[in-house]
Amino acid sequence: MKQHKPLSDWTSLESLPKTVTVDGKQYPIRWDFTTALRFMDYVDRSDDEDEIFIKNVLSIWYPRIPDNTDEALTQAIKFYC
């Protein structure tokens, strides 16, 4: 499991990670707090079916959704948790 730096080690927002690895490739991920707000709002209001829900969540987190959506979902959850 990836070890995250303690918050006190981050001196600025510029040092926060901005990518995740999916199938050995780096993908940019939206990392700022507004993304978390968009995610929470969508989850709260959504009644989409599972497949559509997952695609929409991934589009909130990723500017370009990786082909392996299962791994993309796993890495995004690890990133935000």
Residue pairs with C-beta under 8 A, 6 or more apart in sequence:
1 78
2 78
10 16
13 32
16 31
17 31
17 79
18 28
18 29
18 31
19 26
19 27
19 28
19 29
20 26
20 27
20 29
20 72
20 75
20 76
20 78
20 79
21 27
21 75
22 66
22 68
22 71
22 72
22 75
23 66
23 67
23 68
23 71
25 66
27 62
27 64
27 66
27 72
27 75
28 62
28 63
28 64
29 61
29 62
29 75
29 76
29 79
30 60
30 61
30 62
30 63
31 79
35 60
35 61
36 80
38 60
39 57
39 60
39 61
42 56
42 57
42 60
43 57
46 53
46 56
48 56
54 69
54 73
55 65
55 69
57 73
57 76
58 65
58 69
58 72
58 73
58 76
59 65
61 76
61 80
62 72
62 76
65 72
66 72
